[in-house]
Amino acid sequence: MAHAGEGTLIAPHSSSNGSGTSAPPVGARLVRQLIERLAMADVRYCHWKSNFGLREALAGAGDLDLLVDRKDAARFEIVLAELGFKRAIDPFRPHMPSVTHYYGLDDASGALIHLHVYYRIITGESLLKNYRFPLEELALQNCRSVEGMPVPRPEVELIIFVVRAMMKFASLPEHLIAARGLAGLRAELQALLAGDSAARARELLPR
């Protein structure tokens, strides 16, 4: 399974495991097991958004937003079941097709690992995700490895980030709801614009 690529959005501090990929941080044993088992099962996936805070999420301090190839859904869910992940349904939010939530207990740290699993890229405003964008192949075909996790290359993530941000701030109420997160969005955008990501993104836009 060839997910790895060059370059990194996150400042490197990882150690090599001798195979050309980096291991996730100490303390997220269940996440390490998940990455290893998905590779063994040849599941095609990536952590498709918010990679600005990926290290914290890998350590169990935030959600892991995984985009999974729909053709590999059965193998993916078998791996989750074998590792003890349980599917959860939020009764207070509307169901979104092709989006599911799983929780698993990391015995080493006692942390609950939350997987926000997407089989299609669905986005929208803060309280209503009602737009689907056919960008799954773009993300899955252009990946690199960060801490062992496949993630889209910066230029791909930049395109998806701009689409997501424009949908999130499409109405006046959204500006009021999401205003407190603007500083984080600006920081993530600046990280994505580093190097030649903008130029590479322009080359990808016709696709």
C-alpha positions as CSV (number, residue, x, y, z in Angstrom):
1,M,0.0,0.0,0.0
2,A,1.7,3.2,-1.2
3,H,0.4,6.1,0.9
4,A,3.7,7.9,1.8
5,G,5.0,11.0,0.1
6,E,7.5,13.7,0.7
7,G,7.1,16.9,2.7
8,T,5.4,17.6,6.0
9,L,3.0,20.2,7.4
10,I,3.9,19.4,11.0
11,A,7.3,20.1,12.5
12,P,9.1,16.8,12.6
13,H,10.0,15.2,15.9
14,S,9.2,11.6,15.1
15,S,11.5,8.6,15.2
16,S,12.0,6.2,12.4
17,N,10.9,2.6,12.7
18,G,13.4,1.4,10.1
19,S,10.7,1.0,7.4
20,G,10.7,4.5,6.0
21,T,7.6,5.6,8.0
22,S,7.3,7.3,11.4
23,A,5.7,5.9,14.4
24,P,2.9,7.7,16.2
25,P,3.6,9.4,19.6
26,V,4.1,7.2,22.7
27,G,0.9,6.8,24.7
28,A,-1.5,6.2,21.7
29,R,-1.0,2.4,21.5
30,L,-4.5,1.8,20.1
31,V,-3.8,4.3,17.3
32,R,-0.5,2.6,16.5
33,Q,-2.3,-0.7,16.4
34,L,-4.9,0.8,14.1
35,I,-2.4,2.2,11.7
36,E,-0.5,-1.1,11.6
37,R,-3.6,-3.3,11.1
38,L,-5.0,-1.1,8.4
39,A,-1.7,-1.3,6.5
40,M,-1.7,-5.1,6.9
41,A,-5.3,-5.3,5.6
42,D,-4.3,-3.0,2.7
43,V,-7.1,-0.5,3.5
44,R,-6.9,2.6,1.4
45,Y,-7.5,5.7,3.7
46,C,-6.1,8.9,4.9
47,H,-6.6,11.5,7.7
48,W,-8.2,14.0,5.3
49,K,-8.6,17.3,7.3
50,S,-7.3,19.3,10.3
51,N,-3.8,17.8,10.0
52,F,-2.5,20.9,11.6
53,G,-3.4,19.2,14.9
54,L,-2.7,15.7,13.9
55,R,-0.1,14.8,16.5
56,E,-2.5,15.7,19.3
57,A,-5.2,13.5,17.7
58,L,-2.8,10.6,17.3
59,A,-2.0,10.8,21.0
60,G,-5.8,10.6,21.8
61,A,-6.4,14.3,22.5
62,G,-8.7,14.9,19.5
63,D,-10.8,13.2,16.8
64,L,-9.3,11.3,14.0
65,D,-11.0,12.3,10.7
66,L,-10.5,9.3,8.5
67,L,-11.5,9.2,4.8
68,V,-11.8,5.5,3.7
69,D,-12.1,4.2,0.2
70,R,-15.7,2.8,0.0
71,K,-14.4,-0.3,-1.7
72,D,-12.4,-1.1,1.4
73,A,-15.2,-0.4,3.9
74,A,-15.8,-4.0,4.9
75,R,-12.1,-4.6,5.6
76,F,-11.8,-1.4,7.5
77,E,-14.8,-2.2,9.7
78,I,-13.4,-5.7,10.4
79,V,-10.1,-4.2,11.7
80,L,-12.1,-1.8,13.9
81,A,-14.1,-4.7,15.4
82,E,-11.0,-6.7,16.0
83,L,-9.4,-3.8,17.9
84,G,-12.6,-3.3,20.0
85,F,-13.9,-0.1,18.4
86,K,-17.7,0.4,18.9
87,R,-19.9,2.4,16.6
88,A,-21.7,5.3,18.2
89,I,-24.8,7.3,17.1
90,D,-25.5,10.9,18.4
91,P,-29.3,11.0,18.9
92,F,-29.2,14.9,19.0
93,R,-27.7,15.3,15.5
94,P,-29.1,14.3,12.1
95,H,-27.7,11.2,10.5
96,M,-25.3,12.0,7.7
97,P,-25.0,9.3,5.0
98,S,-21.5,7.9,4.5
99,V,-20.3,9.4,7.9
100,T,-20.0,7.3,11.0
101,H,-18.4,7.6,14.5
102,Y,-16.4,4.9,16.4
103,Y,-14.9,4.9,19.8
104,G,-12.2,2.7,21.2
105,L,-10.5,2.5,24.6
106,D,-6.7,2.8,24.7
107,D,-5.8,0.5,27.6
108,A,-2.3,2.1,27.9
109,S,-3.6,5.6,28.7
110,G,-7.3,5.1,29.5
111,A,-8.2,7.5,26.7
112,L,-11.1,7.1,24.4
113,I,-10.1,7.3,20.8
114,H,-12.7,8.8,18.6
115,L,-12.8,8.0,14.9
116,H,-14.8,10.3,12.7
117,V,-15.1,8.1,9.6
118,Y,-16.0,9.4,6.2
119,Y,-16.7,7.2,3.1
120,R,-17.4,10.4,1.1
121,I,-16.3,14.0,1.7
122,I,-19.3,15.7,3.2
123,T,-19.0,19.2,4.6
124,G,-21.1,22.4,5.2
125,E,-21.9,24.8,8.0
126,S,-21.1,24.0,11.7
127,L,-24.5,22.5,12.5
128,L,-25.5,21.1,9.1
129,K,-23.2,19.2,6.8
130,N,-25.2,19.0,3.6
131,Y,-22.7,19.3,0.8
132,R,-20.9,16.4,-0.8
133,F,-17.8,17.1,-2.9
134,P,-16.3,14.4,-5.2
135,L,-12.7,14.9,-4.0
136,E,-12.2,11.5,-2.4
137,E,-9.8,10.2,-5.2
138,L,-7.9,13.5,-5.2
139,A,-7.2,13.0,-1.5
140,L,-6.5,9.3,-1.5
141,Q,-4.2,9.4,-4.6
142,N,-2.0,12.2,-3.3
143,C,-0.9,11.1,0.2
144,R,2.3,11.4,2.3
145,S,3.0,9.9,5.7
146,V,3.0,11.9,8.9
147,E,3.7,10.0,12.1
148,G,2.8,6.8,10.2
149,M,-0.6,8.2,9.2
150,P,-1.4,8.8,5.5
151,V,-2.5,12.4,5.0
152,P,-3.2,14.4,1.8
153,R,-0.3,16.4,0.4
154,P,-0.4,20.1,1.4
155,E,-1.6,21.3,-1.9
156,V,-4.5,18.8,-1.8
157,E,-5.4,19.7,1.7
158,L,-5.3,23.4,0.8
159,I,-7.9,22.9,-1.9
160,I,-10.2,21.0,0.5
161,F,-9.6,23.5,3.3
162,V,-10.7,26.4,1.2
163,V,-13.8,24.6,0.1
164,R,-14.6,23.7,3.7
165,A,-14.0,27.2,5.0
166,M,-16.1,28.8,2.3
167,M,-19.0,26.5,3.1
168,K,-18.7,27.0,6.8
169,F,-18.8,30.8,6.5
170,A,-21.5,31.0,3.9
171,S,-24.1,32.7,6.1
172,L,-24.2,35.4,8.8
173,P,-25.2,33.1,11.6
174,E,-22.1,31.0,10.9
175,H,-19.8,34.1,11.3
176,L,-21.3,34.4,14.8
177,I,-20.9,30.7,15.6
178,A,-17.5,30.2,14.2
179,A,-15.9,33.6,14.9
180,R,-14.1,32.2,18.0
181,G,-12.3,29.7,15.8
182,L,-10.9,32.2,13.3
183,A,-7.5,32.4,14.8
184,G,-7.0,28.6,14.5
185,L,-8.3,28.7,10.9
186,R,-5.8,31.4,10.0
187,A,-2.9,29.5,11.6
188,E,-3.9,26.3,9.7
189,L,-4.2,28.3,6.4
190,Q,-0.7,29.8,6.9
191,A,0.7,26.3,7.5
192,L,-0.9,25.0,4.4
193,L,0.4,27.9,2.3
194,A,4.0,27.3,3.3
195,G,6.4,26.5,0.5
196,D,5.0,26.0,-3.0
197,S,1.6,24.6,-1.9
198,A,-0.4,27.4,-3.5
199,A,1.3,26.9,-6.9
200,R,0.8,23.1,-6.7
201,A,-2.8,23.6,-5.8
202,R,-3.4,25.8,-8.9
203,E,-1.9,22.9,-11.0
204,L,-4.4,20.5,-9.4
205,L,-7.5,22.7,-9.7
206,P,-8.4,21.6,-13.3
207,R,-8.7,18.0,-12.0
